[in-house]
Amino acid sequence: MTNAAADWDMTSYFPEFGGAAYRSFREDLSTAVEGLCESLPGLGPVAQPHLEGWESWLLRLEGVVAQNRHLGSYLGCLSAADAHNEEIQRDVAWSAQLRAEIEKALIGLRAALRDAEDANFARLLAREPLVPVRHYLKQARRRSLESMDAISEGLAADLGVNGIGAWGRLYDQISGSLMFTFAMPGQEPERLPVSRARSLMGDVDPVCRRAAFRGANEAWEEQAEVCAASLNAIAGTRLTLYERRGIPHFLDPACLDSGISRKTLEVMIGVARERAEVGRKILRERARRMGLPTLAFSDLEAPLAASSARRISYTEAAGRVEEAFTRFYPAMGAFAAEAVEKKWIDHTPRAGKRPGGFCSSSPLLQESRIFMTFDGALGDVSTLAHELGHAWHSRVMGDLRPWARGYPMTLAETASTFAEQVLVDRILSDPQSSAEERTQVLDGRLSDATAFLLNTTMRFTFEKAFYEERAAGEVSANRLCALMREHQADWYGDTIDPEGLDPYFWASKLHFYISGLSFYNFPYTFGYLFSQGIFARAQHEGAEFLPRYEALLCDTGSATAEEVAQRHLGVDLEAPEFWNESIDRVAEDFEIYANSAF
């Protein structure tokens, strides 16, 4: 049985977990995967007269991938909502094994594309049914150029289920079931799920924030050795495979997955480092307004004043998001109302619920599901808008082929961050908003800026340094803590009290443990800065820009980020100008904030 306390309605995926429709879908999918693998050897090379057979097989593969994503979305949602359910976890493991079988089909595809002559590959791409998914096939061929032989790649896929994937699932189980002691002075200590810690660190009371921070870190410290083993295993597996595949640098696969060049990544991070003082100025001003000489990590998401301690109900939050979307972008407002009405959002805090938030969509449905823990803080309202932005992205792409909907993380975060900016901009421009409220909301927007300009960049440089050390051997939990302190101090400078750093951030942050995608963090900085540029266009051009924005979103699964930016915005992402212009917008917001009366 699924967790009855979950808020969302999952019945459009399957009427019930473990029911007849669910079992039949699983069986049909398994049979289809088996058939794909069995028919692969008989296809021959990618050359005439075999192109028609390859076309037919590719269309079958695309359908199987879409079905598997549908099942993966369903199981991912259920397992996040109820981490204690052993039946769900069992099927999650089964799904991982099925993905390994699909990966074997993809390995065969990549091997065939690698061996194809350029002219024959071009002929394959020119076949009418494959034209909409040319980008996917081009990316598959790029991956094929840095791979092992088919037998070794098949073994790697099998070992991935019981190796790197198992370590990731172990972390998911730990984070979903971990409890911490929340001890407020003069009150009985409470045992709370670790997913509650972040919301509590958004409380106006510094005593509450520190109690949540201290309790959560004590819980993570108890799990530090297991987390370190998981992190080392995940990174070590990747590094071993990269070496066998002849991949020159561990960042190359991350850039390919993110749809950007190494040069774009280096330029963006370089500009963020050069402009780090923009984020630091924000934090110094926040500390001044909070009456603190410097901040601690437990203060980074804190509101400024007691007036913002009012807890916002989920219903009120959903209404505010819908109203903001509707005024700026009516179609997205209607979509937000639909998501709430149809119960696509699991928001209630409860034990057994995994920390964090995400949006998951099915290629077979015009629907998404949003997972978050809504605790009534202002930041939770922004999170709701953020995840609805992801869901809207999927809706806009709903009529495209499954392989044309597979956008990279960098461009995924564009739509979500854009949605957050729509919410904040509405509150800032609303004449009925008080000066205090506008300042509070602007403070939240600038806090987000520090997260993207300092925190996610810090995560990137920490993870890069960790991989460099991991190449020489395992990295201990103590060393991971030391590395984390070093990179936090480097990016935050004098804005964070050295005693207030978060040495166990490497353990508590889910993003480091996602086994299917490396370096999950820098795409957030990319998406934030990219969306700054897009939102500036939207503000300047108004409603006329929205169709172009939707066209941009539709292209995110069919082009690299550089191509999307050049095609729809006319900018070069490998040059520093665009990134500096985006950070200039943050600096302008800070000037307004610093000169506000409240």
N, C-alpha and C positions, 0 to 999 in steps of 0.2 A: 504493500500500500504506500502511496505517496503521503507526504506530510500534509495533514488536513488543515494545518494552520497557514499554509501558503495562500497568498492573496490572489495570485493569477489563475486564470482559467486556461488550462492546457488541452482541453478536449478537442480543439480543432486540429491539433497534431494527431492525437489518438484519443478515442473515447475514455480509455483507462490504461494505466500502466500495467503491462502483463496480460491485457485482454486479448480477445481473438484478433482484432484488427492489428494490434501491435505485433503479435506473434506472426501473423501472416506477412506483414511488411518485412519483418526481420528475415523470415525464411525466403521470401522472394528476392530480397536484396542479396542474401548469401548465394542463392542460385545464380543470380545475374553476375556477381563478381566471379564466381567459379567459371561461368561460361566465357567471360572475357579473357581470363587467364588461359583457359584451354584453347581458345581460338587464336590467341596471339601468335604462336609459332607458325601457323599456316598462312599468315598474311604476306609473307615475302618481304622484300626490301621496299622502301618508299621510292617507288619508280614505276613507270608504266610497264606492264599493264595492271599493276596492283593498286593504283590510286583509288579506284572505286571501292575496293575492299577496305582500304584504310579509312576512307571517308565514313563508311558504314560503321566500322568498329569505333572510330572516334566519337560518333554520335551516340553510340551505346555507352561508351565510357563516360561521356558528359552526363548522360542521364543517371548513371550509377553514382557518379560523384554528387549530383544534386540530391539523390535519395539518401545518400550517406550523410550529407550535411543536414538534411531534415532530421534524420535520426540523431545525429550528434547534437544538434541544437536542443532537441527534446531532452535527451539524457543529461546534457550539460546543465540545463535549467533545473531539472529535478535534483541532480546531485548537489548543486549549489544551495538549493532551498532546504535540503534535508541531508546533511553530510553524514548522519548516523544510520541512514537506511541501507542495510547491507545488500538488499536485493537490487537497489539502484546501482550501488557501487559495483556489484557483480556484473551488471549489464554494461556499465561504463568500461570495465576491463574487457568484456567481450567486444564492445565496439572498437576498442583500441586494436584488438586482434584483427578485426575486419578491415580497419584502415591499413593495417600492414599488408593485407592481401591486395587491397586496391593499389597500394604503393608499388607492389610487384608489377601490376599492369602498367603503372606510370613509368616504372623503371624500364620495362620493355619498350614503351613508347619513346622514352628519351634515347635509348640505345639506337632505335631505328632512325630517329631524327638526326642523331649524331653522325650516323653512317651515310645519310642521304646526301647526294650531290646537291649543290646549291640550286641548280635548275629544277631538279625534281621536287625539292622542298618548295620552291616558288610555285610549281604547278599544283602541289597539294593545297597551298594557301589560297590559290585562285579558284578552287572549286566552290561553287556558290554557297552550299550549306556551311562551309568553313570560314567564309569571309568575315562573319561577325565575331569569330573567336581567333582571328589571326594573331592578336597580341599574346594571348595565352600560349599558343603554339610556338611563337617566337621565343617567349620566355622559357618554355620547356626545352627548346633547343639550346638556349644559352646555358641552362643547368646541365644539359647533357655533356657539354664540353669539359666539365670538371666533375667527373664521376668515375667510380670504379667499374669493373666489369659487371655484367648483369648478375652473375652468381653472388658476387660479394655484396652488391647492392641489395639483393634479395635477403641475404643473411643479415645485413644491417637493418632492414625493415623488420625482420622477425625479432632481432635482439632489441629493437626499439620499443617493442611492447613490454618486454620483461626487463628492460634496462632503463634507458633515459625516460621513457614514458612512465614506468613504475615509480621512479623517484619523484616525478612530478605529481603523480597521484598520491603518493605518500604525503607530500607536503600539503596537498589539498585536504587530505583527511585530518592532518594535524591542525591546520588553520581553521578548519570547519568545526572541530570539536574542542579547541583550546579555550579554557576558561581562565579568567584572572580575578584577583581579589581587589575590589574597589573599596578602599578604606578611607572614608572621610572622617576628620576629627569629630569626636562626640557622637558618632553614629555607628551602628552595627555594621561591620564589614559585609559586603555583598559579593557573591560570586556571579560574574557576568561573562557572557561570551566575548571573546576578544574583538569580534566585529563591532561591539559597542564603543570601543576605546576612541575611535576617531571622532564620533559624534560628541562624546564627552569632552574631548579636547577642543571642541568648538564652543564650550560653555563660557559664559562671561566670568565665572568665578575662577580665579587662578588656582585656588586650593583644589577645586574639582579637576581642573586640567592636569595639575601635577599628580594628583592621586591616580587618575586614569593612566597617565604616561608611566608613572612608576610601577603601577600594578601590571600593566600590559608588558612592560619590558622585563619585569621579574618572571612573568610567564614565558616570554620568549627566551630568556636566559636559560630556563630549565630545559628548553628544547634546542638549545644552540648547537649541541653536538650532532643531533639528528639533522637539523637544518643545514649545517655545514657539510655533512656527508652528502646530502641531497644536492646541494649547490655544486660541490666538487664533482659529483658523478655526472651531473648534467653537462657542466662545462668540459669535463675530461672526455666524455663521449664525443662531444662535438669536435674538440681539438684533434682527437685521434682520427675521426672520419675525415676532417678537413685535410689532414696530412696525407691520408691514403688517397684522397680524391685529387690531390695536387692543387688545392686551393691556396693561393699565396698568403692570404691574411684572413684572420677570423672575422673581420668586419665585412668582407666581401659578400658572404651569404646574407648577412643582415641588410646590406644595402640592396641586394637583388630582391629580397623579400619585401623591402620597403619601397621599391620602385624608384630609387634614386641612385645617383652616382656617388662614389667615394668623395669626389670633389665637392659636390653639393653638401654632403654631411660635414666635411672638414671646414668649408666656408661658413656654414651656419653656426657650428660650434665655436669657431674662431671669432665670429662677430659677437656671439653671446658672451664669450669670455672678455672680449675687449669692452663690451658695454655692461659688464657685471655691476658697475656702480649704479646703473639705473635701478636695478632691483634692490641694491643695498640702501639707496636713499629712501626707498619706500619703507623698508623695514626699520630704518632709524626713525622715520617720522611716526610709524606705528608705535614703536617703543615709547617715543615721547608722549604720544597721546594716551598711552596706557599707563604712564607714570613709571616706566621701567628704564633703567640705564641701558640694558641690552635685553634681547629676547632669548628665550630658550625654545627648543623644538616644540615643546608643549604649548607655546604661545602662538605658533605660526598661523593657526586657523581660528584664533580667538577673536570674538567681536570686540569692538572698542568700548561700548558703554552698556550699562545695566539695562537701558531701554531695549536693547536688542536681545535681551535674555528671554523675551516672550517666545514661547514655543509656538511654532506655526503648525497647524494641522495639515495632514496630507491633503484633505479636500481643498483647503485654502491654497496650498502650494500648487496643486494641479490647476486651480482656477486662475491663479496669477500667471502661470506659464502659458496656459491656453490664451488668455487675453493678450499677453505680450506678443505671442506668435501671430495671432489673428490681425492685430493692428499693422504689423510689419509685413506679414506674409500669410494671407488668409488661408491658403491651402494647407500650410503647415499647422495653423491653428485648428482647422477642422480635423486634421489628422491626430493632433494631441487629444482633442476631445474624444475621438474614436478610441484611442488607446486606453484612456481612462474608463470610458463607458463599457468597453468590451473586456475589461480586466486583464490587460496585458502586462501589468506591473506588479511585481512582488516587492512590497515595501516595508512590511511590519518587522520590527526588531524581535528576535526570538533566539533561544538556544538552538544549537545545531545548524544555524545558518552561517554559511561561509562569509568571511569579510569581503569588502570590496563591492564593486558594481560593474555591470556590463549590460550590453544589448546583444541579443542573439536573434538571428533571423533565419527563416527557412526558405530555400529557393522554390519550394513547392507551394508555399502559401504567400499571400499578400499581407503577411503579418510578421510582427517581431514580438519578442518578450524582453522586458526590462527587469533587471535584478538589482536591488539596492536596499540599503537599510536606512529608512527615513525616521529620524529621531527628532525632527522639529526645528533643527538649526537652519539658519539662512543658507549655509553651504549645501544643505540637503536639497533646497529648492533649485539651486544651480545644477546639482547633480542630476536632478530629474530632467531639467531642460537639456543638459548635455546628452543623456541617454536617449531622450526623445529625438535629438538631432541625428543620432546614429540610426534610429528607427526610420526617420523621414528619408534619410539617404537610401535605405533599402527599399522604401516604398517608391521613390522616384525611379529606381532602377528595376522595378518589378517586372516590366515587360521585356527586359533584355534576357539574352541566353544565360544559363548558369555560369559558363566560363567567362562571360563578359561582365559578370557582377562581382568578380573576385578582386576587389580593390585592396591595395596595400594599406598597412597601418598608417602611414604618413598622411594619405588622403582620406582615410577613415576619420581621423581626428579633426579634419577640416570641418566637416558638417556638424559635428558635435560641439566644437568650440564656437562655431558660427552661431549655433542655437543659443548657447550661453550668452553670447554678446547681444543677441536680439532681446533676451530677457532683461539684461542689465540696462541696455540702452533705453528700453521702454520706461523703466523706473526712473532713470536719470532725466528723461525728457518729459515726464508726466507733471503737468503744472500742479496737480493735487498732491504730489509728493512733498513732504516737508524737507527743509534744508538738512535736517538731521538724517532723515531717511535716505536722501540722495547721497549724503556723505558716507553713510553706512554701506550703501550699495557700491559706491565708487571704491570704498575701502576693500570690499570683497573682490571687485574686479582687479584692483591692484595687487591684492594678496594672491589671486590666481596668476597674475603676471610674474610674481616672484617665484611661484611654484614652477612655472614653465621655464623661466629664465635662469633660475638658480637651482631648484630642486631636481628637475628631470635632467638637467645638464650635469649636475653633480652625480646622479645615478649613472649616467653614461660614462663619465670619466672614472668613477669607482669600478664599474663593471669592466671597462677596458683594462684598468690596472690589474684587476683580479684575474682576467684571462691571461694577461702577460705573466703573472706569477704562477698561475695554474699550469702553464706550459712546462714549467720546471718541476712541478710536483704539487701535491695536495696542499691546500691553504687552510690553516687551522682556524677554529672559531675565534680565538683570541686575535689572530692576525687579521681576520675579516673585520673585527671590531676596530682594530687600529687603522686599517685602510679606510673604513667608513668615517672615522673621526677626521682623518687627514683630508679627505675630499670634501667633507662638510665644511671644515675650517677654511679650505682653499677657496671655495665658492662663496660662502657667506661672510668671510672676513670678520670684521669686528662687530658685526650685527648680532652674532650669537655668542652668548656666554660659553666659554669652553666647558664649564660644568653642565651646561644645558644641551650639549650635543646628544645625538641619538645613536649610540654605538651599535644597537641591535636593529637598525633600520634594514640592514641586509637580510635579516631573518624574517621581519614582519611584512616585508613588501612582496606580495604575490608575484609581481612582474618579473622578478629575478628567476622564478621557478617554472615559467611556462615552457614546457619541454618542446613544443612544436614551433617555437619562434624565438630566436635569440635577439638580444638587445631590444627589448620591448619598450624602452623608455624614451629614446630620442625622438621617435615619431610624435610624441606629445608636444615637444617643443616645436617640431616642424609644423604640426597641425595648427598649433596656436598662432605662430607667426604667419603662416600661410593664410589662415582665416582672418587675421588682422588686415592683410592686404585686400582680401575679398570683401570683407565687411566695409572697408573704406570705399570700395567701388559701389557697393550696394547703397550706402548712405548718400553718395554723390549722385548716382543715377536713378535712385528710387525704384519704382515698380518695373521700369523698363529693364532693369538688370536681372530680375528674377528668372525669366526664361533662360538667360545666359548662364545663370548660376545652376539651374537644373541641368542644362546641357553639360556644364563642367562636371557635375556630379555623375552624370551618365557616362562620361568619358573616363572616370577614375579606374574602371576595370579594363580599359582598352588602350591605355597609353601609360608611359612613365610619367612621374610627377613633373619632370622637366618639360615634357611634351604638353601636358595639360596646362601648365603655367604659361608656356609660350603661346599655345593655341587660343586660350581664353582670356589671358590677362596681358599678353605681350611682354612678359618679363623673363629674365635669365636667372635661374636659381643657382647657377654656378658662379655668379658674381655677387659681391657683398651688398650692392645697392638695395635690392629688394628687402633683405633682412634688416638692414639699418633703417629703412623707411618704416618697417613694421615696429621696430623698437622705438623709433621716434614717436609713434602714436602713444606708446606706453609713457614715454617721458612727458608728453603733453597732458595726459591724464593726471600724472603726478603733480604737475604745476597747478592744475585746478584743485586737486586734493590738498596740497600743501597750503594753499591760500584760502581754503574754505573756513567758514567761521566755526563750525562745530568741531 
